[in-house]
Amino acid sequence: MYNSDLIDALFATVAVNLGGINKIGIAFSGGIDSTLLAMICKNMNIDITLLTVGFPGSKDIEHSKSVSHKIKMNHKILEIEKDDFTKFSMQIRNEITCKNLSHIENCIAFSYIAQLAHSCGLDVVLTANGFDELFCGYNNFRFIFNQGYDTINRTIESKILNELELTNEIRQVVQKYDIRILQPFLSKEFISIAMKFPIHYKIVSYDDFLRKHIIRKIALSFDIPPEVVIRRKKAFQYGSLIHRYYKKID
């Protein structure tokens, strides 16, 4: 029952956010979240281009190539050049008022995504942001598990507020590329639905290294490769190596 309710909500929020748009890019790491979003859009007969950015040899580029081939979707990659990264990242940092390291790195990453989308003739990019916040995807949910469900729910709410703040910053830095970033799983309606799901559908113990269990079960029902379903969380800025190279110049 819960699985089918969530699947209905996933399709509904994507449809509402797209509002009839039928040609999109998807920010794609090859992880469970972006792959599930891609499969939802594929089932809706949307014209999809998967978009991946990262330094040469990064896990996101290697993994996304393999996964895109298995799910048979159009895939474009932008490999970040080390020589240009310093100037580009400093420019992005100066464009936003926030000095949160994670936010800056995400803004840099999405600026590259927007650049790639623009070069592909796209003007709308979807992301799967929100799953980790709403379904306890982050590792630090393990560390608060024994503090009880109320603490977990308050942490989810805090992380959602942080993600919404980041969303506004991302929109600010990508507007020069005439790209719209849509976050269907951060809509008020979807957040309200996701918050009603019992915590044990999301995380089950302090030793739960996978988490997001209901999302993983749904992903399996979409025939997403098992290695994607059981892959552990790797944040965008880490999988692309943006964090490593930004840290050297910060």
Residue, then its C-alpha position, 0 to 999 in steps of 0.5 A: m500500500y505505502n509503495s503504491d501511494l508513494i509511486d503515485a505521489l512521485f509521478a504526480t509531483v513530476a507532472v505538476n512541476l513539468g506542467g506539460i514540458n516534454k523535453i528536459g535534462i536530468a542532473f545525473s550521477g548514476g545514483i539511486d535518486s537521479t536514476l529513479l527520477a530518470m525512470i519516472c520521466k521515461n515512463m511518462n514518455i518525456d524526451i530526456t537527456l541525462l547530464t553529468v559533470g565531473f573531473p576526468g576519472s571521477k566516480d560520477i562520470e564512470h558510474s553514470k556512463s555504465v548506468s545510462h548504458k544499462i537504462k538506455m538513455n541519452h547521456k551527455i558529459l561535461e568533463i571539468e578542466k582543472d585549468d579553468f576550475t579555479k577562475f570558474s569556481m571563484q566567480i560562482r563564489n562571488e555571485i552568492t552571499c552564502k559562505n556555506l562550503s557545501h552550498i558553494e560547491n553545489c552552486i559550482a556543480f549546478s553551474y556546470i550542469a546548466q552550462l552543459a544543458h545550455s549547450c544541448g539546447l535544453d532550458v529545463v533541468l530536473t534534479a532528485n534533490g529532496f530524497d535524502e532529506l525526506f527519506c533519511g538518506y544521509n549518514n548522520f541520520r544513523f547517529i541520531f536514530n537512538q534519540g527517537y522519531d521526534t528528533i529524526n523528524r525535526t532533523i528532516e525538517s531542518k534539512i529540508l529548510n537548508e535544501l530550499e535555501l540552497t535551491n534559491e542559491i542555485r537558481q541565482v547562479v544558473q539564471k545567466y544560462d537561461i536554465r530553469i532548475l526544477q526540484p519536484f521532490l521539494s514541492k510543498e505537496f510532496i514534502s507533506i506526503a513524504m513526512k507522513f510515511p513512518i520512519h521505519y520505512k526510511i531508516v531502521s537502526y543505528d547500523d543502517f548503512l543503506r537507509k531510504h528503504i522505501i525508495r530502494k524498493i520502488a527503484l527495484s520495481f522500476d527495473i533499476p540495476p541492483e548495483v544502483v539500488i544498493r549503492r551508498k550515498k555519495a554527495f554530488q560535490y564528492g562524486s564529481l571531485i568538485h569538493r577535492y579540487y575546490k578545497k585546494i584553492d579555497 
